[in-house]
């Protein structure tokens, strides 16, 4: 694994942790946030998930190719 890959994995991890930290703010947990704030929490969480999913999908495709020779050009991660 290259240092660039490690850096991208850590960046994705920290982006997700940041989104989760914001999402777990007291307004988000108790349900007392106004709608626009709840929408912002959801937007941030979705952006964090999208960024980390892209990094992990690319890494898995590379590992599968290295181990089996299978191409994984059209991989996608399901969020549901």
TIRO-2110 file (N, C-alpha, C; in Angstrom, 1 decimal):
// TIRO-2110
0.9, -1.2, 0.0, N, 1, A
0.0, 0.0, 0.0, CA, 1, A
0.9, 1.2, 0.0, C, 1, A
0.6, 2.2, -0.8, N, 2, A
1.4, 3.4, -1.0, CA, 2, A
1.0, 4.4, 0.1, C, 2, A
1.9, 5.4, 0.3, N, 3, A
1.6, 6.4, 1.3, CA, 3, A
0.4, 7.3, 0.8, C, 3, A
0.2, 7.4, -0.5, N, 4, A
-1.0, 8.1, -1.0, CA, 4, A
-2.3, 7.4, -0.7, C, 4, A
-2.2, 6.1, -0.8, N, 5, A
-3.4, 5.3, -0.5, CA, 5, A
-3.8, 5.4, 1.0, C, 5, A
-2.7, 5.3, 1.8, N, 6, A
-2.9, 5.4, 3.2, CA, 6, A
-3.5, 6.8, 3.6, C, 6, A
-2.9, 7.9, 3.0, N, 7, A
-3.4, 9.2, 3.2, CA, 7, A
-4.9, 9.4, 2.8, C, 7, A
-5.3, 8.8, 1.7, N, 8, A
-6.7, 8.9, 1.2, CA, 8, A
-7.6, 8.2, 2.1, C, 8, A
-7.1, 7.0, 2.6, N, 9, A
-8.0, 6.3, 3.6, CA, 9, A
-8.2, 7.1, 4.9, C, 9, A
-7.1, 7.6, 5.4, N, 10, A
-7.2, 8.4, 6.6, CA, 10, A
-8.1, 9.7, 6.4, C, 10, A
-7.9, 10.3, 5.3, N, 11, A
-8.8, 11.5, 5.0, CA, 11, A
-10.2, 11.1, 4.9, C, 11, A
-10.6, 10.0, 4.3, N, 12, A
-11.9, 9.5, 4.3, CA, 12, A
-12.4, 9.2, 5.7, C, 12, A
-11.6, 8.5, 6.5, N, 13, A
-12.0, 8.2, 7.8, CA, 13, A
-12.3, 9.4, 8.7, C, 13, A
-11.4, 10.4, 8.6, N, 14, A
-11.6, 11.6, 9.3, CA, 14, A
-12.8, 12.4, 8.9, C, 14, A
-13.1, 12.4, 7.6, N, 15, A
-14.3, 13.1, 7.0, CA, 15, A
-15.5, 12.5, 7.6, C, 15, A
-15.5, 11.1, 7.7, N, 16, A
-16.7, 10.4, 8.2, CA, 16, A
-16.8, 10.7, 9.7, C, 16, A
-15.7, 10.7, 10.4, N, 17, A
-15.7, 11.0, 11.9, CA, 17, A
-16.2, 12.4, 12.1, C, 17, A
-15.8, 13.3, 11.3, N, 18, A
-16.3, 14.7, 11.5, CA, 18, A
-17.8, 14.8, 11.3, C, 18, A
-18.3, 14.1, 10.2, N, 19, A
-19.7, 14.1, 9.9, CA, 19, A
-20.5, 13.5, 11.1, C, 19, A
-20.0, 12.4, 11.6, N, 20, A
-20.7, 11.7, 12.7, CA, 20, A
-20.7, 12.6, 14.0, C, 20, A
-19.6, 13.3, 14.2, N, 21, A
-19.5, 14.1, 15.4, CA, 21, A
-20.5, 15.2, 15.3, C, 21, A
-20.7, 15.8, 14.1, N, 22, A
-21.7, 16.9, 14.0, CA, 22, A
-23.1, 16.3, 14.1, C, 22, A
-23.3, 15.1, 13.5, N, 23, A
-24.6, 14.5, 13.5, CA, 23, A
-25.0, 14.1, 14.9, C, 23, A
-24.1, 13.9, 15.8, N, 24, A
-24.4, 13.5, 17.1, CA, 24, A
-24.5, 14.7, 18.1, C, 24, A
-24.6, 15.9, 17.5, N, 25, A
-24.8, 17.0, 18.3, CA, 25, A
-26.1, 16.9, 19.1, C, 25, A
-26.2, 17.6, 20.2, N, 26, A
-27.4, 17.4, 21.1, CA, 26, A
-28.7, 17.6, 20.4, C, 26, A
-28.7, 18.6, 19.4, N, 27, A
-30.0, 18.8, 18.7, CA, 27, A
-30.3, 17.6, 17.8, C, 27, A
-29.3, 17.0, 17.2, N, 28, A
-29.6, 15.8, 16.3, CA, 28, A
-30.0, 14.6, 17.1, C, 28, A
-29.5, 14.4, 18.3, N, 29, A
-29.8, 13.3, 19.1, CA, 29, A
-31.2, 13.4, 19.7, C, 29, A
-31.5, 14.6, 20.2, N, 30, A
-32.8, 14.7, 20.9, CA, 30, A
-34.0, 15.0, 20.0, C, 30, A
-33.6, 15.4, 18.7, N, 31, A
-34.7, 15.7, 17.7, CA, 31, A
-35.2, 17.1, 17.9, C, 31, A
-34.5, 17.9, 18.6, N, 32, A
-35.0, 19.3, 18.8, CA, 32, A
-34.5, 20.3, 17.7, C, 32, A
-33.7, 19.8, 16.8, N, 33, A
-33.1, 20.7, 15.8, CA, 33, A
-34.2, 21.1, 14.8, C, 33, A
-34.1, 22.3, 14.3, N, 34, A
-35.0, 22.8, 13.2, CA, 34, A
-34.8, 22.0, 12.0, C, 34, A
-35.7, 22.1, 11.0, N, 35, A
-35.6, 21.3, 9.8, CA, 35, A
-34.4, 21.6, 9.0, C, 35, A
-34.1, 22.9, 8.9, N, 36, A
-32.9, 23.2, 8.0, CA, 36, A
-31.6, 22.7, 8.7, C, 36, A
-31.6, 22.6, 10.0, N, 37, A
-30.4, 22.1, 10.7, CA, 37, A
-30.3, 20.6, 10.5, C, 37, A
-31.4, 19.9, 10.6, N, 38, A
-31.5, 18.4, 10.4, CA, 38, A
-31.1, 18.1, 9.0, C, 38, A
-31.6, 18.9, 8.0, N, 39, A
-31.2, 18.7, 6.6, CA, 39, A
-29.7, 18.9, 6.4, C, 39, A
-29.1, 19.8, 7.1, N, 40, A
-27.6, 20.1, 7.0, CA, 40, A
-26.9, 18.9, 7.6, C, 40, A
-27.4, 18.3, 8.8, N, 41, A
-26.7, 17.2, 9.4, CA, 41, A
-26.7, 16.0, 8.4, C, 41, A
-27.9, 15.8, 7.7, N, 42, A
-28.0, 14.7, 6.8, CA, 42, A
-27.1, 14.9, 5.6, C, 42, A
-27.0, 16.1, 5.1, N, 43, A
-26.2, 16.4, 3.9, CA, 43, A
-24.7, 16.1, 4.3, C, 43, A
-24.3, 16.6, 5.4, N, 44, A
-22.9, 16.3, 5.8, CA, 44, A
-22.6, 14.8, 6.0, C, 44, A
-23.5, 14.1, 6.6, N, 45, A
-23.3, 12.7, 6.7, CA, 45, A
-23.3, 12.0, 5.4, C, 45, A
-24.2, 12.3, 4.5, N, 46, A
-24.1, 11.7, 3.1, CA, 46, A
-22.9, 12.1, 2.4, C, 46, A
-22.4, 13.3, 2.5, N, 47, A
-21.1, 13.6, 1.8, CA, 47, A
-19.9, 12.9, 2.4, C, 47, A
-19.9, 12.7, 3.7, N, 48, A
-18.9, 11.9, 4.4, CA, 48, A
-18.9, 10.4, 3.9, C, 48, A
-20.1, 9.9, 3.8, N, 49, A
-20.3, 8.5, 3.4, CA, 49, A
-19.9, 8.4, 1.9, C, 49, A
-20.2, 9.3, 1.1, N, 50, A
-19.9, 9.2, -0.3, CA, 50, A
-18.4, 9.3, -0.5, C, 50, A
-17.7, 10.1, 0.2, N, 51, A
-16.2, 10.3, 0.1, CA, 51, A
-15.6, 9.0, 0.6, C, 51, A
-16.0, 8.5, 1.7, N, 52, A
-15.3, 7.3, 2.2, CA, 52, A
-15.7, 6.0, 1.4, C, 52, A
-16.9, 5.9, 0.9, N, 53, A
-17.2, 4.8, 0.1, CA, 53, A
-16.4, 4.8, -1.2, C, 53, A
-16.2, 5.9, -1.8, N, 54, A
-15.4, 6.0, -3.0, CA, 54, A
-14.0, 5.5, -2.8, C, 54, A
-13.4, 5.9, -1.7, N, 55, A
-12.0, 5.5, -1.4, CA, 55, A
-12.0, 4.0, -1.1, C, 55, A
-12.9, 3.4, -0.3, N, 56, A
-12.9, 2.0, 0.0, CA, 56, A
-13.3, 1.2, -1.2, C, 56, A
-14.1, 1.6, -2.0, N, 57, A
-14.5, 0.9, -3.3, CA, 57, A
-13.3, 0.8, -4.2, C, 57, A
-12.6, 1.9, -4.4, N, 58, A
-11.4, 1.8, -5.2, CA, 58, A
-10.3, 0.9, -4.6, C, 58, A
-10.1, 0.9, -3.3, N, 59, A
-9.1, 0.1, -2.7, CA, 59, A
-9.5, -1.4, -2.8, C, 59, A
-10.8, -1.7, -2.6, N, 60, A
-11.2, -3.1, -2.8, CA, 60, A
-11.1, -3.6, -4.2, C, 60, A
-11.4, -2.8, -5.2, N, 61, A
-11.3, -3.1, -6.6, CA, 61, A
-9.8, -3.5, -6.9, C, 61, A
-8.9, -2.6, -6.4, N, 62, A
-7.5, -2.9, -6.6, CA, 62, A
-7.0, -4.2, -6.0, C, 62, A
-7.4, -4.4, -4.7, N, 63, A
-7.0, -5.6, -4.0, CA, 63, A
-7.6, -6.9, -4.7, C, 63, A
-8.8, -6.8, -5.2, N, 64, A
-9.4, -8.0, -5.9, CA, 64, A
-8.7, -8.2, -7.2, C, 64, A
-8.3, -7.2, -7.9, N, 65, A
-7.6, -7.4, -9.1, CA, 65, A
-6.2, -8.0, -8.8, C, 65, A
-5.5, -7.5, -7.8, N, 66, A
-4.2, -8.0, -7.5, CA, 66, A
-4.3, -9.5, -7.1, C, 66, A
-5.3, -9.9, -6.4, N, 67, A
-5.4, -11.3, -5.9, CA, 67, A
-6.0, -12.2, -6.9, C, 67, A
-6.9, -11.8, -7.8, N, 68, A
-7.6, -12.7, -8.6, CA, 68, A
-7.5, -12.3, -10.1, C, 68, A
-7.1, -11.1, -10.4, N, 69, A
-7.1, -10.7, -11.8, CA, 69, A
-8.4, -10.2, -12.3, C, 69, A
-9.5, -10.2, -11.5, N, 70, A
-10.8, -9.8, -11.9, CA, 70, A
-10.9, -8.3, -12.0, C, 70, A
-11.4, -7.8, -13.1, N, 71, A
-11.6, -6.3, -13.2, CA, 71, A
-12.9, -5.9, -12.5, C, 71, A
-12.8, -4.8, -11.8, N, 72, A
-14.0, -4.3, -11.1, CA, 72, A
-14.2, -2.8, -11.4, C, 72, A
-14.3, -2.5, -12.7, N, 73, A
-14.4, -1.2, -13.2, CA, 73, A
-15.8, -0.5, -12.8, C, 73, A
-16.8, -1.3, -12.7, N, 74, A
-18.1, -0.7, -12.4, CA, 74, A
-18.6, -1.0, -11.0, C, 74, A
-17.7, -1.0, -10.1, N, 75, A
-18.1, -1.3, -8.7, CA, 75, A
-18.9, -0.1, -8.1, C, 75, A
-19.8, -0.4, -7.3, N, 76, A
-20.6, 0.7, -6.6, CA, 76, A
-21.0, 0.2, -5.2, C, 76, A
-21.0, 1.1, -4.3, N, 77, A
-21.4, 0.7, -2.9, CA, 77, A
-22.9, 1.1, -2.7, C, 77, A
-23.6, 0.2, -2.1, N, 78, A
-25.0, 0.5, -1.8, CA, 78, A
-25.1, 1.1, -0.4, C, 78, A
-25.8, 2.2, -0.3, N, 79, A
-25.9, 2.9, 1.0, CA, 79, A
-27.1, 2.4, 1.8, C, 79, A
-27.9, 1.5, 1.3, N, 80, A
-29.1, 1.1, 2.0, CA, 80, A
-29.0, -0.2, 2.7, C, 80, A
END
